[in-house]
């Protein structure tokens, strides 16, 4: 009986860890504020989304540079 109780307890604990939301990097208040400002100042496309190139340029001007390996907002040239 004790073995069954231990197995069910371990199963319940492991399930709760598996279902926990993954933790991302800590939030950076300055980055969030700059991003909101840049998104608000950028022109909008036909679907109402901010122009990504303008947002990237604004963020660069504020000192935030995209890390290498991130996809560019520019469409690929053919």
N, CA, C and O atoms as a Tripos MOL2 file, in Angstrom:
@<TRIPOS>MOLECULE
protein
  312   311    78     0     0
PROTEIN
NO_CHARGES

@<TRIPOS>ATOM
      1 N           0.8160   -1.1980    0.0000 N.3       1 UNK1
      2 CA          0.0000    0.0000    0.0000 C.3       1 UNK1
      3 C           0.8610    1.2630    0.0000 C.2       1 UNK1
      4 O           0.5400    2.2390   -0.6780 O.2       1 UNK1
      5 N           1.9550    1.2390    0.7650 N.am      2 UNK2
      6 CA          2.8370    2.4030    0.8270 C.3       2 UNK2
      7 C           3.4860    2.6680   -0.5340 C.2       2 UNK2
      8 O           3.6800    3.8180   -0.9260 O.2       2 UNK2
      9 N           3.8180    1.5850   -1.2470 N.am      3 UNK3
     10 CA          4.4490    1.7480   -2.5610 C.3       3 UNK3
     11 C           3.4960    2.4470   -3.5300 C.2       3 UNK3
     12 O           3.9110    3.3150   -4.2980 O.2       3 UNK3
     13 N           2.2360    2.0690   -3.4930 N.am      4 UNK4
     14 CA          1.2490    2.6810   -4.3770 C.3       4 UNK4
     15 C           1.0910    4.1610   -4.0380 C.2       4 UNK4
     16 O           1.0110    5.0030   -4.9330 O.2       4 UNK4
     17 N           1.0450    4.4730   -2.7550 N.am      5 UNK5
     18 CA          0.9290    5.8620   -2.3290 C.3       5 UNK5
     19 C           2.1350    6.6810   -2.7890 C.2       5 UNK5
     20 O           1.9850    7.8150   -3.2460 O.2       5 UNK5
     21 N           3.3270    6.1030   -2.6660 N.am      6 UNK6
     22 CA          4.5430    6.7950   -3.0930 C.3       6 UNK6
     23 C           4.5300    7.0200   -4.6040 C.2       6 UNK6
     24 O           4.8870    8.1010   -5.0720 O.2       6 UNK6
     25 N           4.1220    6.0120   -5.3660 N.am      7 UNK7
     26 CA          4.0750    6.1340   -6.8210 C.3       7 UNK7
     27 C           3.1000    7.2330   -7.2340 C.2       7 UNK7
     28 O           3.4290    8.0630   -8.0810 O.2       7 UNK7
     29 N           1.9160    7.2480   -6.6510 N.am      8 UNK8
     30 CA          0.9300    8.2770   -7.0040 C.3       8 UNK8
     31 C           1.3950    9.6720   -6.5800 C.2       8 UNK8
     32 O           1.1340   10.6470   -7.2860 O.2       8 UNK8
     33 N           2.0660    9.7780   -5.4620 N.am      9 UNK9
     34 CA          2.5900   11.0660   -5.0150 C.3       9 UNK9
     35 C           3.6470   11.5760   -5.9810 C.2       9 UNK9
     36 O           3.6210   12.7430   -6.3740 O.2       9 UNK9
     37 N           4.5870   10.6990   -6.3700 N.am     10 UNK10
     38 CA          5.6190   11.0940   -7.3250 C.3      10 UNK10
     39 C           5.0190   11.4560   -8.6850 C.2      10 UNK10
     40 O           5.4850   12.3850   -9.3440 O.2      10 UNK10
     41 N           3.9970   10.7280   -9.0970 N.am     11 UNK11
     42 CA          3.3330   11.0260  -10.3560 C.3      11 UNK11
     43 C           2.6680   12.4020  -10.3100 C.2      11 UNK11
     44 O           2.7550   13.1730  -11.2660 O.2      11 UNK11
     45 N           2.0110   12.7010   -9.2060 N.am     12 UNK12
     46 CA          1.3520   14.0030   -9.0590 C.3      12 UNK12
     47 C           2.3700   15.1370   -9.0580 C.2      12 UNK12
     48 O           2.1390   16.1770   -9.6740 O.2      12 UNK12
     49 N           3.4800   14.9490   -8.3810 N.am     13 UNK13
     50 CA          4.5210   15.9820   -8.3200 C.3      13 UNK13
     51 C           5.1370   16.1880   -9.7000 C.2      13 UNK13
     52 O           5.3150   17.3270  -10.1320 O.2      13 UNK13
     53 N           5.4630   15.1010  -10.3940 N.am     14 UNK14
     54 CA          6.0980   15.2380  -11.7070 C.3      14 UNK14
     55 C           5.1480   15.8730  -12.7190 C.2      14 UNK14
     56 O           5.5870   16.6180  -13.5950 O.2      14 UNK14
     57 N           3.8560   15.5860  -12.6070 N.am     15 UNK15
     58 CA          2.8750   16.1820  -13.5050 C.3      15 UNK15
     59 C           2.7820   17.6870  -13.2750 C.2      15 UNK15
     60 O           2.6740   18.4540  -14.2330 O.2      15 UNK15
     61 N           2.8240   18.1090  -12.0350 N.am     16 UNK16
     62 CA          2.7330   19.5450  -11.7540 C.3      16 UNK16
     63 C           3.9500   20.2940  -12.2820 C.2      16 UNK16
     64 O           3.8240   21.4340  -12.7290 O.2      16 UNK16
     65 N           5.1250   19.6720  -12.2390 N.am     17 UNK17
     66 CA          6.3200   20.3100  -12.7960 C.3      17 UNK17
     67 C           6.2730   20.3460  -14.3120 C.2      17 UNK17
     68 O           6.7260   21.3150  -14.9220 O.2      17 UNK17
     69 N           5.7340   19.3140  -14.9260 N.am     18 UNK18
     70 CA          5.6620   19.2510  -16.3840 C.3      18 UNK18
     71 C           4.6720   20.2800  -16.9330 C.2      18 UNK18
     72 O           4.8500   20.7680  -18.0490 O.2      18 UNK18
     73 N           3.6490   20.6110  -16.1770 N.am     19 UNK19
     74 CA          2.6220   21.5440  -16.6380 C.3      19 UNK19
     75 C           2.9290   22.9960  -16.2920 C.2      19 UNK19
     76 O           2.2030   23.8940  -16.7200 O.2      19 UNK19
     77 N           3.9780   23.2410  -15.5340 N.am     20 UNK20
     78 CA          4.3120   24.6110  -15.1320 C.3      20 UNK20
     79 C           4.7310   25.4190  -16.3560 C.2      20 UNK20
     80 O           5.3760   24.8950  -17.2640 O.2      20 UNK20
     81 N           4.3650   26.6820  -16.3720 N.am     21 UNK21
     82 CA          4.7180   27.5720  -17.4850 C.3      21 UNK21
     83 C           6.2220   27.8040  -17.4870 C.2      21 UNK21
     84 O           6.8110   28.0080  -16.4260 O.2      21 UNK21
     85 N           6.8560   27.7780  -18.6550 N.am     22 UNK22
     86 CA          8.2940   28.0240  -18.7140 C.3      22 UNK22
     87 C           8.6110   29.4700  -18.3390 C.2      22 UNK22
     88 O           7.8490   30.3840  -18.6510 O.2      22 UNK22
     89 N           9.7190   29.6600  -17.6830 N.am     23 UNK23
     90 CA         10.1400   30.9870  -17.2660 C.3      23 UNK23
     91 C          11.0170   31.5930  -18.3480 C.2      23 UNK23
     92 O          11.9890   30.9670  -18.7710 O.2      23 UNK23
     93 N          10.6980   32.7870  -18.8000 N.am     24 UNK24
     94 CA         11.4900   33.4790  -19.8040 C.3      24 UNK24
     95 C          12.5390   34.3410  -19.1310 C.2      24 UNK24
     96 O          12.6870   34.3160  -17.9100 O.2      24 UNK24
     97 N          13.2650   35.1030  -19.9300 N.am     25 UNK25
     98 CA         14.2560   36.0010  -19.3460 C.3      25 UNK25
     99 C          13.5750   37.0900  -18.5320 C.2      25 UNK25
    100 O          12.4190   37.4260  -18.7920 O.2      25 UNK25
    101 N          14.2670   37.6350  -17.5640 N.am     26 UNK26
    102 CA         13.6480   38.6840  -16.7430 C.3      26 UNK26
    103 C          13.2610   39.8930  -17.5950 C.2      26 UNK26
    104 O          13.9490   40.2500  -18.5510 O.2      26 UNK26
    105 N          12.1610   40.5020  -17.2270 N.am     27 UNK27
    106 CA         11.6580   41.6570  -17.9830 C.3      27 UNK27
    107 C          12.5820   42.8560  -17.7640 C.2      27 UNK27
    108 O          13.0910   43.0750  -16.6650 O.2      27 UNK27
    109 N          12.7800   43.6040  -18.8090 N.am     28 UNK28
    110 CA         13.6050   44.8010  -18.7460 C.3      28 UNK28
    111 C          12.6740   45.9890  -18.9540 C.2      28 UNK28
    112 O          12.1430   46.1800  -20.0480 O.2      28 UNK28
    113 N          12.4770   46.7870  -17.9060 N.am     29 UNK29
    114 CA         11.5490   47.9130  -17.9740 C.3      29 UNK29
    115 C          11.9340   48.9300  -19.0440 C.2      29 UNK29
    116 O          11.0680   49.4590  -19.7390 O.2      29 UNK29
    117 N          13.2340   49.2050  -19.1770 N.am     30 UNK30
    118 CA         13.6760   50.1740  -20.1750 C.3      30 UNK30
    119 C          13.3770   49.6650  -21.5840 C.2      30 UNK30
    120 O          12.9330   50.4250  -22.4450 O.2      30 UNK30
    121 N          13.6220   48.3870  -21.8100 N.am     31 UNK31
    122 CA         13.3620   47.7950  -23.1180 C.3      31 UNK31
    123 C          11.8720   47.8570  -23.4430 C.2      31 UNK31
    124 O          11.4930   48.2280  -24.5540 O.2      31 UNK31
    125 N          11.0350   47.4990  -22.4880 N.am     32 UNK32
    126 CA          9.5900   47.5260  -22.6970 C.3      32 UNK32
    127 C           9.0730   48.9220  -22.9860 C.2      32 UNK32
    128 O           8.2250   49.1150  -23.8570 O.2      32 UNK32
    129 N           9.5880   49.8920  -22.2490 N.am     33 UNK33
    130 CA          9.1650   51.2760  -22.4480 C.3      33 UNK33
    131 C           9.5790   51.7730  -23.8290 C.2      33 UNK33
    132 O           8.7920   52.4110  -24.5280 O.2      33 UNK33
    133 N          10.8230   51.4760  -24.2200 N.am     34 UNK34
    134 CA         11.3120   51.9030  -25.5330 C.3      34 UNK34
    135 C          10.5160   51.2290  -26.6460 C.2      34 UNK34
    136 O          10.1880   51.8670  -27.6460 O.2      34 UNK34
    137 N          10.2030   49.9520  -26.4810 N.am     35 UNK35
    138 CA          9.4520   49.2390  -27.5040 C.3      35 UNK35
    139 C           8.0510   49.8250  -27.6670 C.2      35 UNK35
    140 O           7.5760   49.9910  -28.7900 O.2      35 UNK35
    141 N           7.3950   50.1350  -26.5650 N.am     36 UNK36
    142 CA          6.0580   50.7420  -26.6420 C.3      36 UNK36
    143 C           6.1120   52.0940  -27.3470 C.2      36 UNK36
    144 O           5.2560   52.4010  -28.1780 O.2      36 UNK36
    145 N           7.1250   52.9060  -27.0130 N.am     37 UNK37
    146 CA          7.2590   54.2170  -27.6470 C.3      37 UNK37
    147 C           7.4980   54.0750  -29.1490 C.2      37 UNK37
    148 O           6.9040   54.7940  -29.9530 O.2      37 UNK37
    149 N           8.3730   53.1410  -29.5170 N.am     38 UNK38
    150 CA          8.6920   52.9520  -30.9380 C.3      38 UNK38
    151 C           7.4910   52.3990  -31.7060 C.2      38 UNK38
    152 O           7.2450   52.8030  -32.8430 O.2      38 UNK38
    153 N           6.7570   51.4930  -31.1050 N.am     39 UNK39
    154 CA          5.5900   50.9290  -31.7790 C.3      39 UNK39
    155 C           4.5000   51.9920  -31.9500 C.2      39 UNK39
    156 O           3.7800   51.9900  -32.9490 O.2      39 UNK39
    157 N           4.3820   52.8930  -30.9800 N.am     40 UNK40
    158 CA          3.3740   53.9450  -31.0730 C.3      40 UNK40
    159 C           3.7420   54.9850  -32.1340 C.2      40 UNK40
    160 O           2.8610   55.5530  -32.7790 O.2      40 UNK40
    161 N           5.0340   55.2310  -32.3140 N.am     41 UNK41
    162 CA          5.4580   56.2650  -33.2540 C.3      41 UNK41
    163 C           5.5930   55.7510  -34.6880 C.2      41 UNK41
    164 O           5.6340   56.5550  -35.6200 O.2      41 UNK41
    165 N           5.6610   54.4480  -34.8850 N.am     42 UNK42
    166 CA          5.8330   53.8890  -36.2300 C.3      42 UNK42
    167 C           4.5260   53.9520  -37.0110 C.2      42 UNK42
    168 O           3.4360   53.8890  -36.4420 O.2      42 UNK42
    169 N           4.6620   54.0770  -38.3250 N.am     43 UNK43
    170 CA          3.4580   54.0570  -39.1610 C.3      43 UNK43
    171 C           2.8750   52.6420  -39.1610 C.2      43 UNK43
    172 O           3.5740   51.6670  -38.8860 O.2      43 UNK43
    173 N           1.5990   52.5540  -39.4710 N.am     44 UNK44
    174 CA          0.9020   51.2610  -39.4470 C.3      44 UNK44
    175 C           0.7300   50.7340  -40.8670 C.2      44 UNK44
    176 O           0.5720   51.5080  -41.8120 O.2      44 UNK44
    177 N           0.7610   49.3910  -41.0100 N.am     45 UNK45
    178 CA          0.5130   48.7980  -42.3190 C.3      45 UNK45
    179 C          -0.9910   48.6310  -42.5310 C.2      45 UNK45
    180 O          -1.7850   49.0840  -41.7070 O.2      45 UNK45
    181 N          -1.3860   47.9920  -43.6200 N.am     46 UNK46
    182 CA         -2.8120   47.8780  -43.9620 C.3      46 UNK46
    183 C          -3.6150   47.0840  -42.9370 C.2      46 UNK46
    184 O          -4.8310   47.2470  -42.8390 O.2      46 UNK46
    185 N          -2.9330   46.2170  -42.1670 N.am     47 UNK47
    186 CA         -3.6600   45.4520  -41.1460 C.3      47 UNK47
    187 C          -3.5630   46.0960  -39.7630 C.2      47 UNK47
    188 O          -4.0370   45.5260  -38.7800 O.2      47 UNK47
    189 N          -2.9530   47.2750  -39.6820 N.am     48 UNK48
    190 CA         -2.8910   48.0020  -38.4170 C.3      48 UNK48
    191 C          -1.6760   47.6970  -37.5580 C.2      48 UNK48
    192 O          -1.5810   48.1800  -36.4290 O.2      48 UNK48
    193 N          -0.7480   46.9070  -38.0710 N.am     49 UNK49
    194 CA          0.4660   46.5810  -37.3160 C.3      49 UNK49
    195 C           1.5440   47.6260  -37.5840 C.2      49 UNK49
    196 O           1.6080   48.1720  -38.6850 O.2      49 UNK49
    197 N           2.3950   47.9160  -36.5910 N.am     50 UNK50
    198 CA          3.4730   48.8880  -36.7890 C.3      50 UNK50
    199 C           4.4710   48.3900  -37.8380 C.2      50 UNK50
    200 O           4.7120   47.1890  -37.9540 O.2      50 UNK50
    201 N           5.0400   49.3120  -38.5880 N.am     51 UNK51
    202 CA          6.0580   48.9930  -39.5790 C.3      51 UNK51
    203 C           7.2990   48.4950  -38.8410 C.2      51 UNK51
    204 O           7.9000   49.2340  -38.0610 O.2      51 UNK51
    205 N           7.6800   47.2420  -39.0880 N.am     52 UNK52
    206 CA          8.7800   46.6260  -38.3380 C.3      52 UNK52
    207 C          10.1160   47.3060  -38.6060 C.2      52 UNK52
    208 O          10.9460   47.4200  -37.7040 O.2      52 UNK52
    209 N          10.3270   47.7530  -39.8230 N.am     53 UNK53
    210 CA         11.5880   48.4230  -40.1460 C.3      53 UNK53
    211 C          11.7170   49.7140  -39.3450 C.2      53 UNK53
    212 O          12.7890   50.0140  -38.8200 O.2      53 UNK53
    213 N          10.6340   50.4770  -39.2500 N.am     54 UNK54
    214 CA         10.6520   51.7190  -38.4740 C.3      54 UNK54
    215 C          10.8430   51.4340  -36.9860 C.2      54 UNK54
    216 O          11.5570   52.1670  -36.3020 O.2      54 UNK54
    217 N          10.2070   50.3740  -36.4830 N.am     55 UNK55
    218 CA         10.3650   50.0130  -35.0720 C.3      55 UNK55
    219 C          11.8120   49.6170  -34.8040 C.2      55 UNK55
    220 O          12.3900   50.0400  -33.8020 O.2      55 UNK55
    221 N          12.4120   48.8060  -35.6890 N.am     56 UNK56
    222 CA         13.8090   48.3960  -35.5240 C.3      56 UNK56
    223 C          14.7460   49.5970  -35.5350 C.2      56 UNK56
    224 O          15.6790   49.6710  -34.7360 O.2      56 UNK56
    225 N          14.4910   50.5440  -36.4500 N.am     57 UNK57
    226 CA         15.3300   51.7340  -36.5410 C.3      57 UNK57
    227 C          15.2030   52.5720  -35.2710 C.2      57 UNK57
    228 O          16.2030   53.0540  -34.7390 O.2      57 UNK57
    229 N          13.9800   52.7450  -34.7900 N.am     58 UNK58
    230 CA         13.7440   53.5110  -33.5640 C.3      58 UNK58
    231 C          14.4450   52.8550  -32.3740 C.2      58 UNK58
    232 O          15.0640   53.5350  -31.5550 O.2      58 UNK58
    233 N          14.3420   51.5300  -32.2890 N.am     59 UNK59
    234 CA         14.9820   50.8210  -31.1780 C.3      59 UNK59
    235 C          16.4980   50.9690  -31.2540 C.2      59 UNK59
    236 O          17.1580   51.1170  -30.2250 O.2      59 UNK59
    237 N          17.0560   50.9290  -32.4650 N.am     60 UNK60
    238 CA         18.4990   51.1230  -32.6360 C.3      60 UNK60
    239 C          18.9100   52.5120  -32.1770 C.2      60 UNK60
    240 O          19.9410   52.6800  -31.5270 O.2      60 UNK60
    241 N          18.0980   53.5110  -32.5200 N.am     61 UNK61
    242 CA         18.3940   54.8810  -32.1080 C.3      61 UNK61
    243 C          18.3470   55.0310  -30.5880 C.2      61 UNK61
    244 O          19.0390   55.8790  -30.0230 O.2      61 UNK61
    245 N          17.5360   54.2140  -29.9300 N.am     62 UNK62
    246 CA         17.4360   54.2690  -28.4720 C.3      62 UNK62
    247 C          18.5090   53.4060  -27.7990 C.2      62 UNK62
    248 O          18.5880   53.3520  -26.5720 O.2      62 UNK62
    249 N          19.3380   52.7280  -28.6170 N.am     63 UNK63
    250 CA         20.4500   51.9490  -28.0710 C.3      63 UNK63
    251 C          20.1710   50.4690  -27.9100 C.2      63 UNK63
    252 O          20.9760   49.7640  -27.3010 O.2      63 UNK63
    253 N          19.0700   49.9770  -28.4300 N.am     64 UNK64
    254 CA         18.7420   48.5620  -28.3430 C.3      64 UNK64
    255 C          18.9560   47.9310  -29.7190 C.2      64 UNK64
    256 O          18.2510   48.2520  -30.6760 O.2      64 UNK64
    257 N          19.9290   47.0390  -29.8040 N.am     65 UNK65
    258 CA         20.2770   46.3960  -31.0600 C.3      65 UNK65
    259 C          19.8310   44.9370  -30.9960 C.2      65 UNK65
    260 O          20.0100   44.2700  -29.9770 O.2      65 UNK65
    261 N          19.2400   44.4390  -32.1100 N.am     66 UNK66
    262 CA         18.8360   43.0300  -32.1610 C.3      66 UNK66
    263 C          20.0750   42.1500  -32.0810 C.2      66 UNK66
    264 O          21.0810   42.4400  -32.7290 O.2      66 UNK66
    265 N          20.0180   41.0770  -31.2940 N.am     67 UNK67
    266 CA         21.1480   40.1480  -31.2470 C.3      67 UNK67
    267 C          21.3150   39.4360  -32.5860 C.2      67 UNK67
    268 O          20.3550   39.2950  -33.3430 O.2      67 UNK67
    269 N          22.5260   38.9920  -32.8750 N.am     68 UNK68
    270 CA         22.7860   38.2410  -34.1050 C.3      68 UNK68
    271 C          21.9630   36.9640  -34.0800 C.2      68 UNK68
    272 O          21.7120   36.3870  -33.0220 O.2      68 UNK68
    273 N          21.5530   36.5380  -35.2550 N.am     69 UNK69
    274 CA         20.7770   35.3110  -35.3480 C.3      69 UNK69
    275 C          19.2880   35.5420  -35.3220 C.2      69 UNK69
    276 O          18.5220   34.6200  -35.6070 O.2      69 UNK69
    277 N          18.8480   36.7450  -34.9900 N.am     70 UNK70
    278 CA         17.4250   37.0550  -35.0080 C.3      70 UNK70
    279 C          17.0160   37.3470  -36.4390 C.2      70 UNK70
    280 O          17.8010   37.9130  -37.1990 O.2      70 UNK70
    281 N          15.8080   36.9750  -36.8190 N.am     71 UNK71
    282 CA         15.3650   37.2700  -38.1830 C.3      71 UNK71
    283 C          15.2590   38.7710  -38.4130 C.2      71 UNK71
    284 O          14.8330   39.5190  -37.5330 O.2      71 UNK71
    285 N          15.6400   39.1850  -39.5740 N.am     72 UNK72
    286 CA         15.5860   40.5920  -39.9380 C.3      72 UNK72
    287 C          14.1600   40.9580  -40.3060 C.2      72 UNK72
    288 O          13.3880   40.1130  -40.7600 O.2      72 UNK72
    289 N          13.8180   42.2140  -40.1100 N.am     73 UNK73
    290 CA         12.4850   42.6740  -40.4850 C.3      73 UNK73
    291 C          12.4060   42.9550  -41.9760 C.2      73 UNK73
    292 O          11.3190   43.1460  -42.5200 O.2      73 UNK73
    293 N          13.5630   42.9790  -42.6380 N.am     74 UNK74
    294 CA         13.5900   43.2450  -44.0690 C.3      74 UNK74
    295 C          13.2740   41.9620  -44.8300 C.2      74 UNK74
    296 O          13.7580   40.8960  -44.4480 O.2      74 UNK74
    297 N          12.4790   42.0300  -45.8900 N.am     75 UNK75
    298 CA         12.1980   40.8290  -46.6720 C.3      75 UNK75
    299 C          13.4650   40.3660  -47.3920 C.2      75 UNK75
    300 O          14.3030   41.1980  -47.7400 O.2      75 UNK75
    301 N          13.6260   39.0600  -47.6250 N.am     76 UNK76
    302 CA         14.8240   38.5730  -48.3060 C.3      76 UNK76
    303 C          14.8880   39.0850  -49.7430 C.2      76 UNK76
    304 O          13.8740   39.1450  -50.4380 O.2      76 UNK76
    305 N          16.0730   39.4450  -50.1680 N.am     77 UNK77
    306 CA         16.2460   39.9410  -51.5260 C.3      77 UNK77
    307 C          16.4480   38.7640  -52.4620 C.2      77 UNK77
    308 O          17.1430   37.8040  -52.1290 O.2      77 UNK77
    309 N          15.8370   38.8450  -53.6340 N.am     78 UNK78
    310 CA         15.9330   37.7280  -54.5810 C.3      78 UNK78
    311 C          16.8610   38.0470  -55.7090 C.2      78 UNK78
    312 O          17.0600   37.2190  -56.5970 O.2      78 UNK78
@<TRIPOS>BOND
     1     1     2 1
     2     2     3 1
     3     3     4 2
     4     3     5 am
     5     5     6 1
     6     6     7 1
     7     7     8 2
     8     7     9 am
     9     9    10 1
    10    10    11 1
    11    11    12 2
    12    11    13 am
    13    13    14 1
    14    14    15 1
    15    15    16 2
    16    15    17 am
    17    17    18 1
    18    18    19 1
    19    19    20 2
    20    19    21 am
    21    21    22 1
    22    22    23 1
    23    23    24 2
    24    23    25 am
    25    25    26 1
    26    26    27 1
    27    27    28 2
    28    27    29 am
    29    29    30 1
    30    30    31 1
    31    31    32 2
    32    31    33 am
    33    33    34 1
    34    34    35 1
    35    35    36 2
    36    35    37 am
    37    37    38 1
    38    38    39 1
    39    39    40 2
    40    39    41 am
    41    41    42 1
    42    42    43 1
    43    43    44 2
    44    43    45 am
    45    45    46 1
    46    46    47 1
    47    47    48 2
    48    47    49 am
    49    49    50 1
    50    50    51 1
    51    51    52 2
    52    51    53 am
    53    53    54 1
    54    54    55 1
    55    55    56 2
    56    55    57 am
    57    57    58 1
    58    58    59 1
    59    59    60 2
    60    59    61 am
    61    61    62 1
    62    62    63 1
    63    63    64 2
    64    63    65 am
    65    65    66 1
    66    66    67 1
    67    67    68 2
    68    67    69 am
    69    69    70 1
    70    70    71 1
    71    71    72 2
    72    71    73 am
    73    73    74 1
    74    74    75 1
    75    75    76 2
    76    75    77 am
    77    77    78 1
    78    78    79 1
    79    79    80 2
    80    79    81 am
    81    81    82 1
    82    82    83 1
    83    83    84 2
    84    83    85 am
    85    85    86 1
    86    86    87 1
    87    87    88 2
    88    87    89 am
    89    89    90 1
    90    90    91 1
    91    91    92 2
    92    91    93 am
    93    93    94 1
    94    94    95 1
    95    95    96 2
    96    95    97 am
    97    97    98 1
    98    98    99 1
    99    99   100 2
   100    99   101 am
   101   101   102 1
   102   102   103 1
   103   103   104 2
   104   103   105 am
   105   105   106 1
   106   106   107 1
   107   107   108 2
   108   107   109 am
   109   109   110 1
   110   110   111 1
   111   111   112 2
   112   111   113 am
   113   113   114 1
   114   114   115 1
   115   115   116 2
   116   115   117 am
   117   117   118 1
   118   118   119 1
   119   119   120 2
   120   119   121 am
   121   121   122 1
   122   122   123 1
   123   123   124 2
   124   123   125 am
   125   125   126 1
   126   126   127 1
   127   127   128 2
   128   127   129 am
   129   129   130 1
   130   130   131 1
   131   131   132 2
   132   131   133 am
   133   133   134 1
   134   134   135 1
   135   135   136 2
   136   135   137 am
   137   137   138 1
   138   138   139 1
   139   139   140 2
   140   139   141 am
   141   141   142 1
   142   142   143 1
   143   143   144 2
   144   143   145 am
   145   145   146 1
   146   146   147 1
   147   147   148 2
   148   147   149 am
   149   149   150 1
   150   150   151 1
   151   151   152 2
   152   151   153 am
   153   153   154 1
   154   154   155 1
   155   155   156 2
   156   155   157 am
   157   157   158 1
   158   158   159 1
   159   159   160 2
   160   159   161 am
   161   161   162 1
   162   162   163 1
   163   163   164 2
   164   163   165 am
   165   165   166 1
   166   166   167 1
   167   167   168 2
   168   167   169 am
   169   169   170 1
   170   170   171 1
   171   171   172 2
   172   171   173 am
   173   173   174 1
   174   174   175 1
   175   175   176 2
   176   175   177 am
   177   177   178 1
   178   178   179 1
   179   179   180 2
   180   179   181 am
   181   181   182 1
   182   182   183 1
   183   183   184 2
   184   183   185 am
   185   185   186 1
   186   186   187 1
   187   187   188 2
   188   187   189 am
   189   189   190 1
   190   190   191 1
   191   191   192 2
   192   191   193 am
   193   193   194 1
   194   194   195 1
   195   195   196 2
   196   195   197 am
   197   197   198 1
   198   198   199 1
   199   199   200 2
   200   199   201 am
   201   201   202 1
   202   202   203 1
   203   203   204 2
   204   203   205 am
   205   205   206 1
   206   206   207 1
   207   207   208 2
   208   207   209 am
   209   209   210 1
   210   210   211 1
   211   211   212 2
   212   211   213 am
   213   213   214 1
   214   214   215 1
   215   215   216 2
   216   215   217 am
   217   217   218 1
   218   218   219 1
   219   219   220 2
   220   219   221 am
   221   221   222 1
   222   222   223 1
   223   223   224 2
   224   223   225 am
   225   225   226 1
   226   226   227 1
   227   227   228 2
   228   227   229 am
   229   229   230 1
   230   230   231 1
   231   231   232 2
   232   231   233 am
   233   233   234 1
   234   234   235 1
   235   235   236 2
   236   235   237 am
   237   237   238 1
   238   238   239 1
   239   239   240 2
   240   239   241 am
   241   241   242 1
   242   242   243 1
   243   243   244 2
   244   243   245 am
   245   245   246 1
   246   246   247 1
   247   247   248 2
   248   247   249 am
   249   249   250 1
   250   250   251 1
   251   251   252 2
   252   251   253 am
   253   253   254 1
   254   254   255 1
   255   255   256 2
   256   255   257 am
   257   257   258 1
   258   258   259 1
   259   259   260 2
   260   259   261 am
   261   261   262 1
   262   262   263 1
   263   263   264 2
   264   263   265 am
   265   265   266 1
   266   266   267 1
   267   267   268 2
   268   267   269 am
   269   269   270 1
   270   270   271 1
   271   271   272 2
   272   271   273 am
   273   273   274 1
   274   274   275 1
   275   275   276 2
   276   275   277 am
   277   277   278 1
   278   278   279 1
   279   279   280 2
   280   279   281 am
   281   281   282 1
   282   282   283 1
   283   283   284 2
   284   283   285 am
   285   285   286 1
   286   286   287 1
   287   287   288 2
   288   287   289 am
   289   289   290 1
   290   290   291 1
   291   291   292 2
   292   291   293 am
   293   293   294 1
   294   294   295 1
   295   295   296 2
   296   295   297 am
   297   297   298 1
   298   298   299 1
   299   299   300 2
   300   299   301 am
   301   301   302 1
   302   302   303 1
   303   303   304 2
   304   303   305 am
   305   305   306 1
   306   306   307 1
   307   307   308 2
   308   307   309 am
   309   309   310 1
   310   310   311 1
   311   311   312 2
@<TRIPOS>SUBSTRUCTURE
     1 UNK1         2 RESIDUE 1 A UNK
     2 UNK2         6 RESIDUE 1 A UNK
     3 UNK3        10 RESIDUE 1 A UNK
     4 UNK4        14 RESIDUE 1 A UNK
     5 UNK5        18 RESIDUE 1 A UNK
     6 UNK6        22 RESIDUE 1 A UNK
     7 UNK7        26 RESIDUE 1 A UNK
     8 UNK8        30 RESIDUE 1 A UNK
     9 UNK9        34 RESIDUE 1 A UNK
    10 UNK10       38 RESIDUE 1 A UNK
    11 UNK11       42 RESIDUE 1 A UNK
    12 UNK12       46 RESIDUE 1 A UNK
    13 UNK13       50 RESIDUE 1 A UNK
    14 UNK14       54 RESIDUE 1 A UNK
    15 UNK15       58 RESIDUE 1 A UNK
    16 UNK16       62 RESIDUE 1 A UNK
    17 UNK17       66 RESIDUE 1 A UNK
    18 UNK18       70 RESIDUE 1 A UNK
    19 UNK19       74 RESIDUE 1 A UNK
    20 UNK20       78 RESIDUE 1 A UNK
    21 UNK21       82 RESIDUE 1 A UNK
    22 UNK22       86 RESIDUE 1 A UNK
    23 UNK23       90 RESIDUE 1 A UNK
    24 UNK24       94 RESIDUE 1 A UNK
    25 UNK25       98 RESIDUE 1 A UNK
    26 UNK26      102 RESIDUE 1 A UNK
    27 UNK27      106 RESIDUE 1 A UNK
    28 UNK28      110 RESIDUE 1 A UNK
    29 UNK29      114 RESIDUE 1 A UNK
    30 UNK30      118 RESIDUE 1 A UNK
    31 UNK31      122 RESIDUE 1 A UNK
    32 UNK32      126 RESIDUE 1 A UNK
    33 UNK33      130 RESIDUE 1 A UNK
    34 UNK34      134 RESIDUE 1 A UNK
    35 UNK35      138 RESIDUE 1 A UNK
    36 UNK36      142 RESIDUE 1 A UNK
    37 UNK37      146 RESIDUE 1 A UNK
    38 UNK38      150 RESIDUE 1 A UNK
    39 UNK39      154 RESIDUE 1 A UNK
    40 UNK40      158 RESIDUE 1 A UNK
    41 UNK41      162 RESIDUE 1 A UNK
    42 UNK42      166 RESIDUE 1 A UNK
    43 UNK43      170 RESIDUE 1 A UNK
    44 UNK44      174 RESIDUE 1 A UNK
    45 UNK45      178 RESIDUE 1 A UNK
    46 UNK46      182 RESIDUE 1 A UNK
    47 UNK47      186 RESIDUE 1 A UNK
    48 UNK48      190 RESIDUE 1 A UNK
    49 UNK49      194 RESIDUE 1 A UNK
    50 UNK50      198 RESIDUE 1 A UNK
    51 UNK51      202 RESIDUE 1 A UNK
    52 UNK52      206 RESIDUE 1 A UNK
    53 UNK53      210 RESIDUE 1 A UNK
    54 UNK54      214 RESIDUE 1 A UNK
    55 UNK55      218 RESIDUE 1 A UNK
    56 UNK56      222 RESIDUE 1 A UNK
    57 UNK57      226 RESIDUE 1 A UNK
    58 UNK58      230 RESIDUE 1 A UNK
    59 UNK59      234 RESIDUE 1 A UNK
    60 UNK60      238 RESIDUE 1 A UNK
    61 UNK61      242 RESIDUE 1 A UNK
    62 UNK62      246 RESIDUE 1 A UNK
    63 UNK63      250 RESIDUE 1 A UNK
    64 UNK64      254 RESIDUE 1 A UNK
    65 UNK65      258 RESIDUE 1 A UNK
    66 UNK66      262 RESIDUE 1 A UNK
    67 UNK67      266 RESIDUE 1 A UNK
    68 UNK68      270 RESIDUE 1 A UNK
    69 UNK69      274 RESIDUE 1 A UNK
    70 UNK70      278 RESIDUE 1 A UNK
    71 UNK71      282 RESIDUE 1 A UNK
    72 UNK72      286 RESIDUE 1 A UNK
    73 UNK73      290 RESIDUE 1 A UNK
    74 UNK74      294 RESIDUE 1 A UNK
    75 UNK75      298 RESIDUE 1 A UNK
    76 UNK76      302 RESIDUE 1 A UNK
    77 UNK77      306 RESIDUE 1 A UNK
    78 UNK78      310 RESIDUE 1 A UNK
